[in-house]
Amino acid sequence: LSDWSSDVCSSDLYLDRSDGSDRNGPWAFQLALCLLGPLFFVSYLFTILAPLPLLYLHVGTPNPRKGRIWAGIAVLIGTVLSAAVHGWLWGSLSFFLFASLPALVLGELLIRRSGPERAILGAVIAVLASASASGLLIQRTKGIEIIPTIQKTTETLIRQSVDHLLSQPRNEASEATLEELKALKDRPGLLMEDLPGLSAALLLLLCSLPCIALIRWNPKGFLRRSAISRDFLRKWSSPDWLIWPALFCGAFLIFDAPYLTDIARNLLKPIVLIYFFHGMSILAFFLDSLRLRGPIRVIFYGTAVLFLTLMVVSFGFFDLWFSFRSRNRFGNREKED
């Protein structure tokens, strides 16, 4: 555990000194983070991490008032920059919904010691409620049909993505895959049936990743201030009741039924993501028990995410029955201590 603690402490982005100065220059470093949020948001590649710089500004300092001020400044700067790139309506609204709001809700609930699960759930609910209210307001005031607009935009993005994939050298994809891509280009509505489940999984990922990153980094004693245990990531488990909706989804994917199969197919996507987090927690537990650090640990995580996703999800799913971590000698010794 001492190795793990030193690893976490060494990854703090900046630390308080006894003389009151910060080694990275407090206002310059925090102002840079204010610019990093909108940069992530408009980059597409790092959009899923857009709330992280804002959340760090919010809770990455022992002074809650100072954190809220810097978070507010970051929201204002991000709103202006996002509006300049994507327009005042869609740019500023999207930045608020998918960067500012998750960071603010997560930050407030975490510093109030509500716990990571409640913070993530609160952020997801806040984004869903705000997105629904914003859609109804735009539809009433601007006369824009939200659902058809989303459908048209999504179909355009699907066609552009398929065109990009089809433009790649033919030896990188099989003939069957090429035929499926061509069918998807002709009928992008096929993917629209899975859009609710994909959106739910992406929203859960958007609200979870910044929280996981903060727990791992532990900036300025964040874990102590938010009453989160240091071994939270390697001991976390999905709720036991999740097994019932998972079994429901599996049953109606095997036995086709009108409407129920569509519901099961969409519901399964966020459930699989939750079990993936559970499996990664088990992996983190064993990596800690073997005291693996640095590049070797990164290689294990990368392999699990890119090539062993199904196995990781399976470990999370079957942990309810097999309790993999309780069978580990390191875990049993820790309980005795």
Secondary structure as the mmCIF struct_conf table of DSSP 4:
data_model
#
loop_
_struct_conf.conf_type_id
_struct_conf.id
_struct_conf.beg_label_comp_id
_struct_conf.beg_label_asym_id
_struct_conf.beg_label_seq_id
_struct_conf.end_label_comp_id
_struct_conf.end_label_asym_id
_struct_conf.end_label_seq_id
HELX_RH_AL_P HELX_RH_AL_P1 SER A 2 SER A 10
TURN_TY1_P TURN_TY1_P1 SER A 11 SER A 11
BEND BEND1 LEU A 13 LEU A 13
STRN STRN1 ASP A 16 ASP A 16
TURN_TY1_P TURN_TY1_P2 SER A 18 ASP A 19
BEND BEND2 GLY A 20 GLY A 20
STRN STRN2 ASP A 22 ASP A 22
TURN_TY1_P TURN_TY1_P3 ARG A 23 ASN A 24
HELX_RH_AL_P HELX_RH_AL_P2 PRO A 26 SER A 43
BEND BEND3 TYR A 44 TYR A 44
TURN_TY1_P TURN_TY1_P4 LEU A 45 PHE A 46
HELX_RH_3T_P HELX_RH_3T_P1 THR A 47 LEU A 49
TURN_TY1_P TURN_TY1_P5 ALA A 50 ALA A 50
HELX_RH_AL_P HELX_RH_AL_P3 PRO A 51 VAL A 59
BEND BEND4 GLY A 60 PRO A 62
HELX_RH_AL_P HELX_RH_AL_P4 PRO A 64 HIS A 86
TURN_TY1_P TURN_TY1_P6 TRP A 88 LEU A 89
HELX_RH_AL_P HELX_RH_AL_P5 TRP A 90 PHE A 95
HELX_RH_PI_P HELX_RH_PI_P1 PHE A 96 SER A 100
HELX_RH_AL_P HELX_RH_AL_P6 LEU A 101 ILE A 111
TURN_TY1_P TURN_TY1_P7 ARG A 112 ARG A 113
HELX_RH_AL_P HELX_RH_AL_P7 PRO A 116 LYS A 142
HELX_RH_AL_P HELX_RH_AL_P8 ILE A 146 LEU A 166
TURN_TY1_P TURN_TY1_P8 SER A 167 SER A 167
BEND BEND5 GLN A 168 GLN A 168
HELX_RH_3T_P HELX_RH_3T_P2 ARG A 170 GLU A 172
BEND BEND6 ALA A 173 ALA A 173
HELX_RH_AL_P HELX_RH_AL_P9 GLU A 175 ASP A 186
TURN_TY1_P TURN_TY1_P9 PRO A 188 PRO A 188
HELX_RH_AL_P HELX_RH_AL_P10 GLY A 189 MET A 192
TURN_TY1_P TURN_TY1_P10 GLU A 193 ASP A 194
HELX_RH_AL_P HELX_RH_AL_P11 LEU A 195 TRP A 217
HELX_RH_3T_P HELX_RH_3T_P3 PRO A 219 GLY A 221
HELX_RH_AL_P HELX_RH_AL_P12 PHE A 222 ARG A 225
TURN_TY1_P TURN_TY1_P11 SER A 226 ALA A 227
TURN_TY1_P TURN_TY1_P12 ARG A 230 ASP A 231
HELX_RH_AL_P HELX_RH_AL_P13 PHE A 232 LYS A 235
HELX_RH_3T_P HELX_RH_3T_P4 ASP A 240 LEU A 242
HELX_RH_AL_P HELX_RH_AL_P14 ILE A 243 ILE A 254
BEND BEND7 PHE A 255 PHE A 255
TURN_TY1_P TURN_TY1_P13 PRO A 258 TYR A 259
HELX_RH_AL_P HELX_RH_AL_P15 LEU A 260 SER A 289
TURN_TY1_P TURN_TY1_P14 LEU A 290 ARG A 291
HELX_RH_AL_P HELX_RH_AL_P16 GLY A 294 LEU A 306
TURN_TY1_P TURN_TY1_P15 PHE A 307 PHE A 307
HELX_RH_AL_P HELX_RH_AL_P17 THR A 309 PHE A 322
HELX_RH_3T_P HELX_RH_3T_P5 PHE A 324 ARG A 327
BEND BEND8 ASN A 328 ASN A 328
HELX_RH_AL_P HELX_RH_AL_P18 ARG A 329 GLU A 336
#
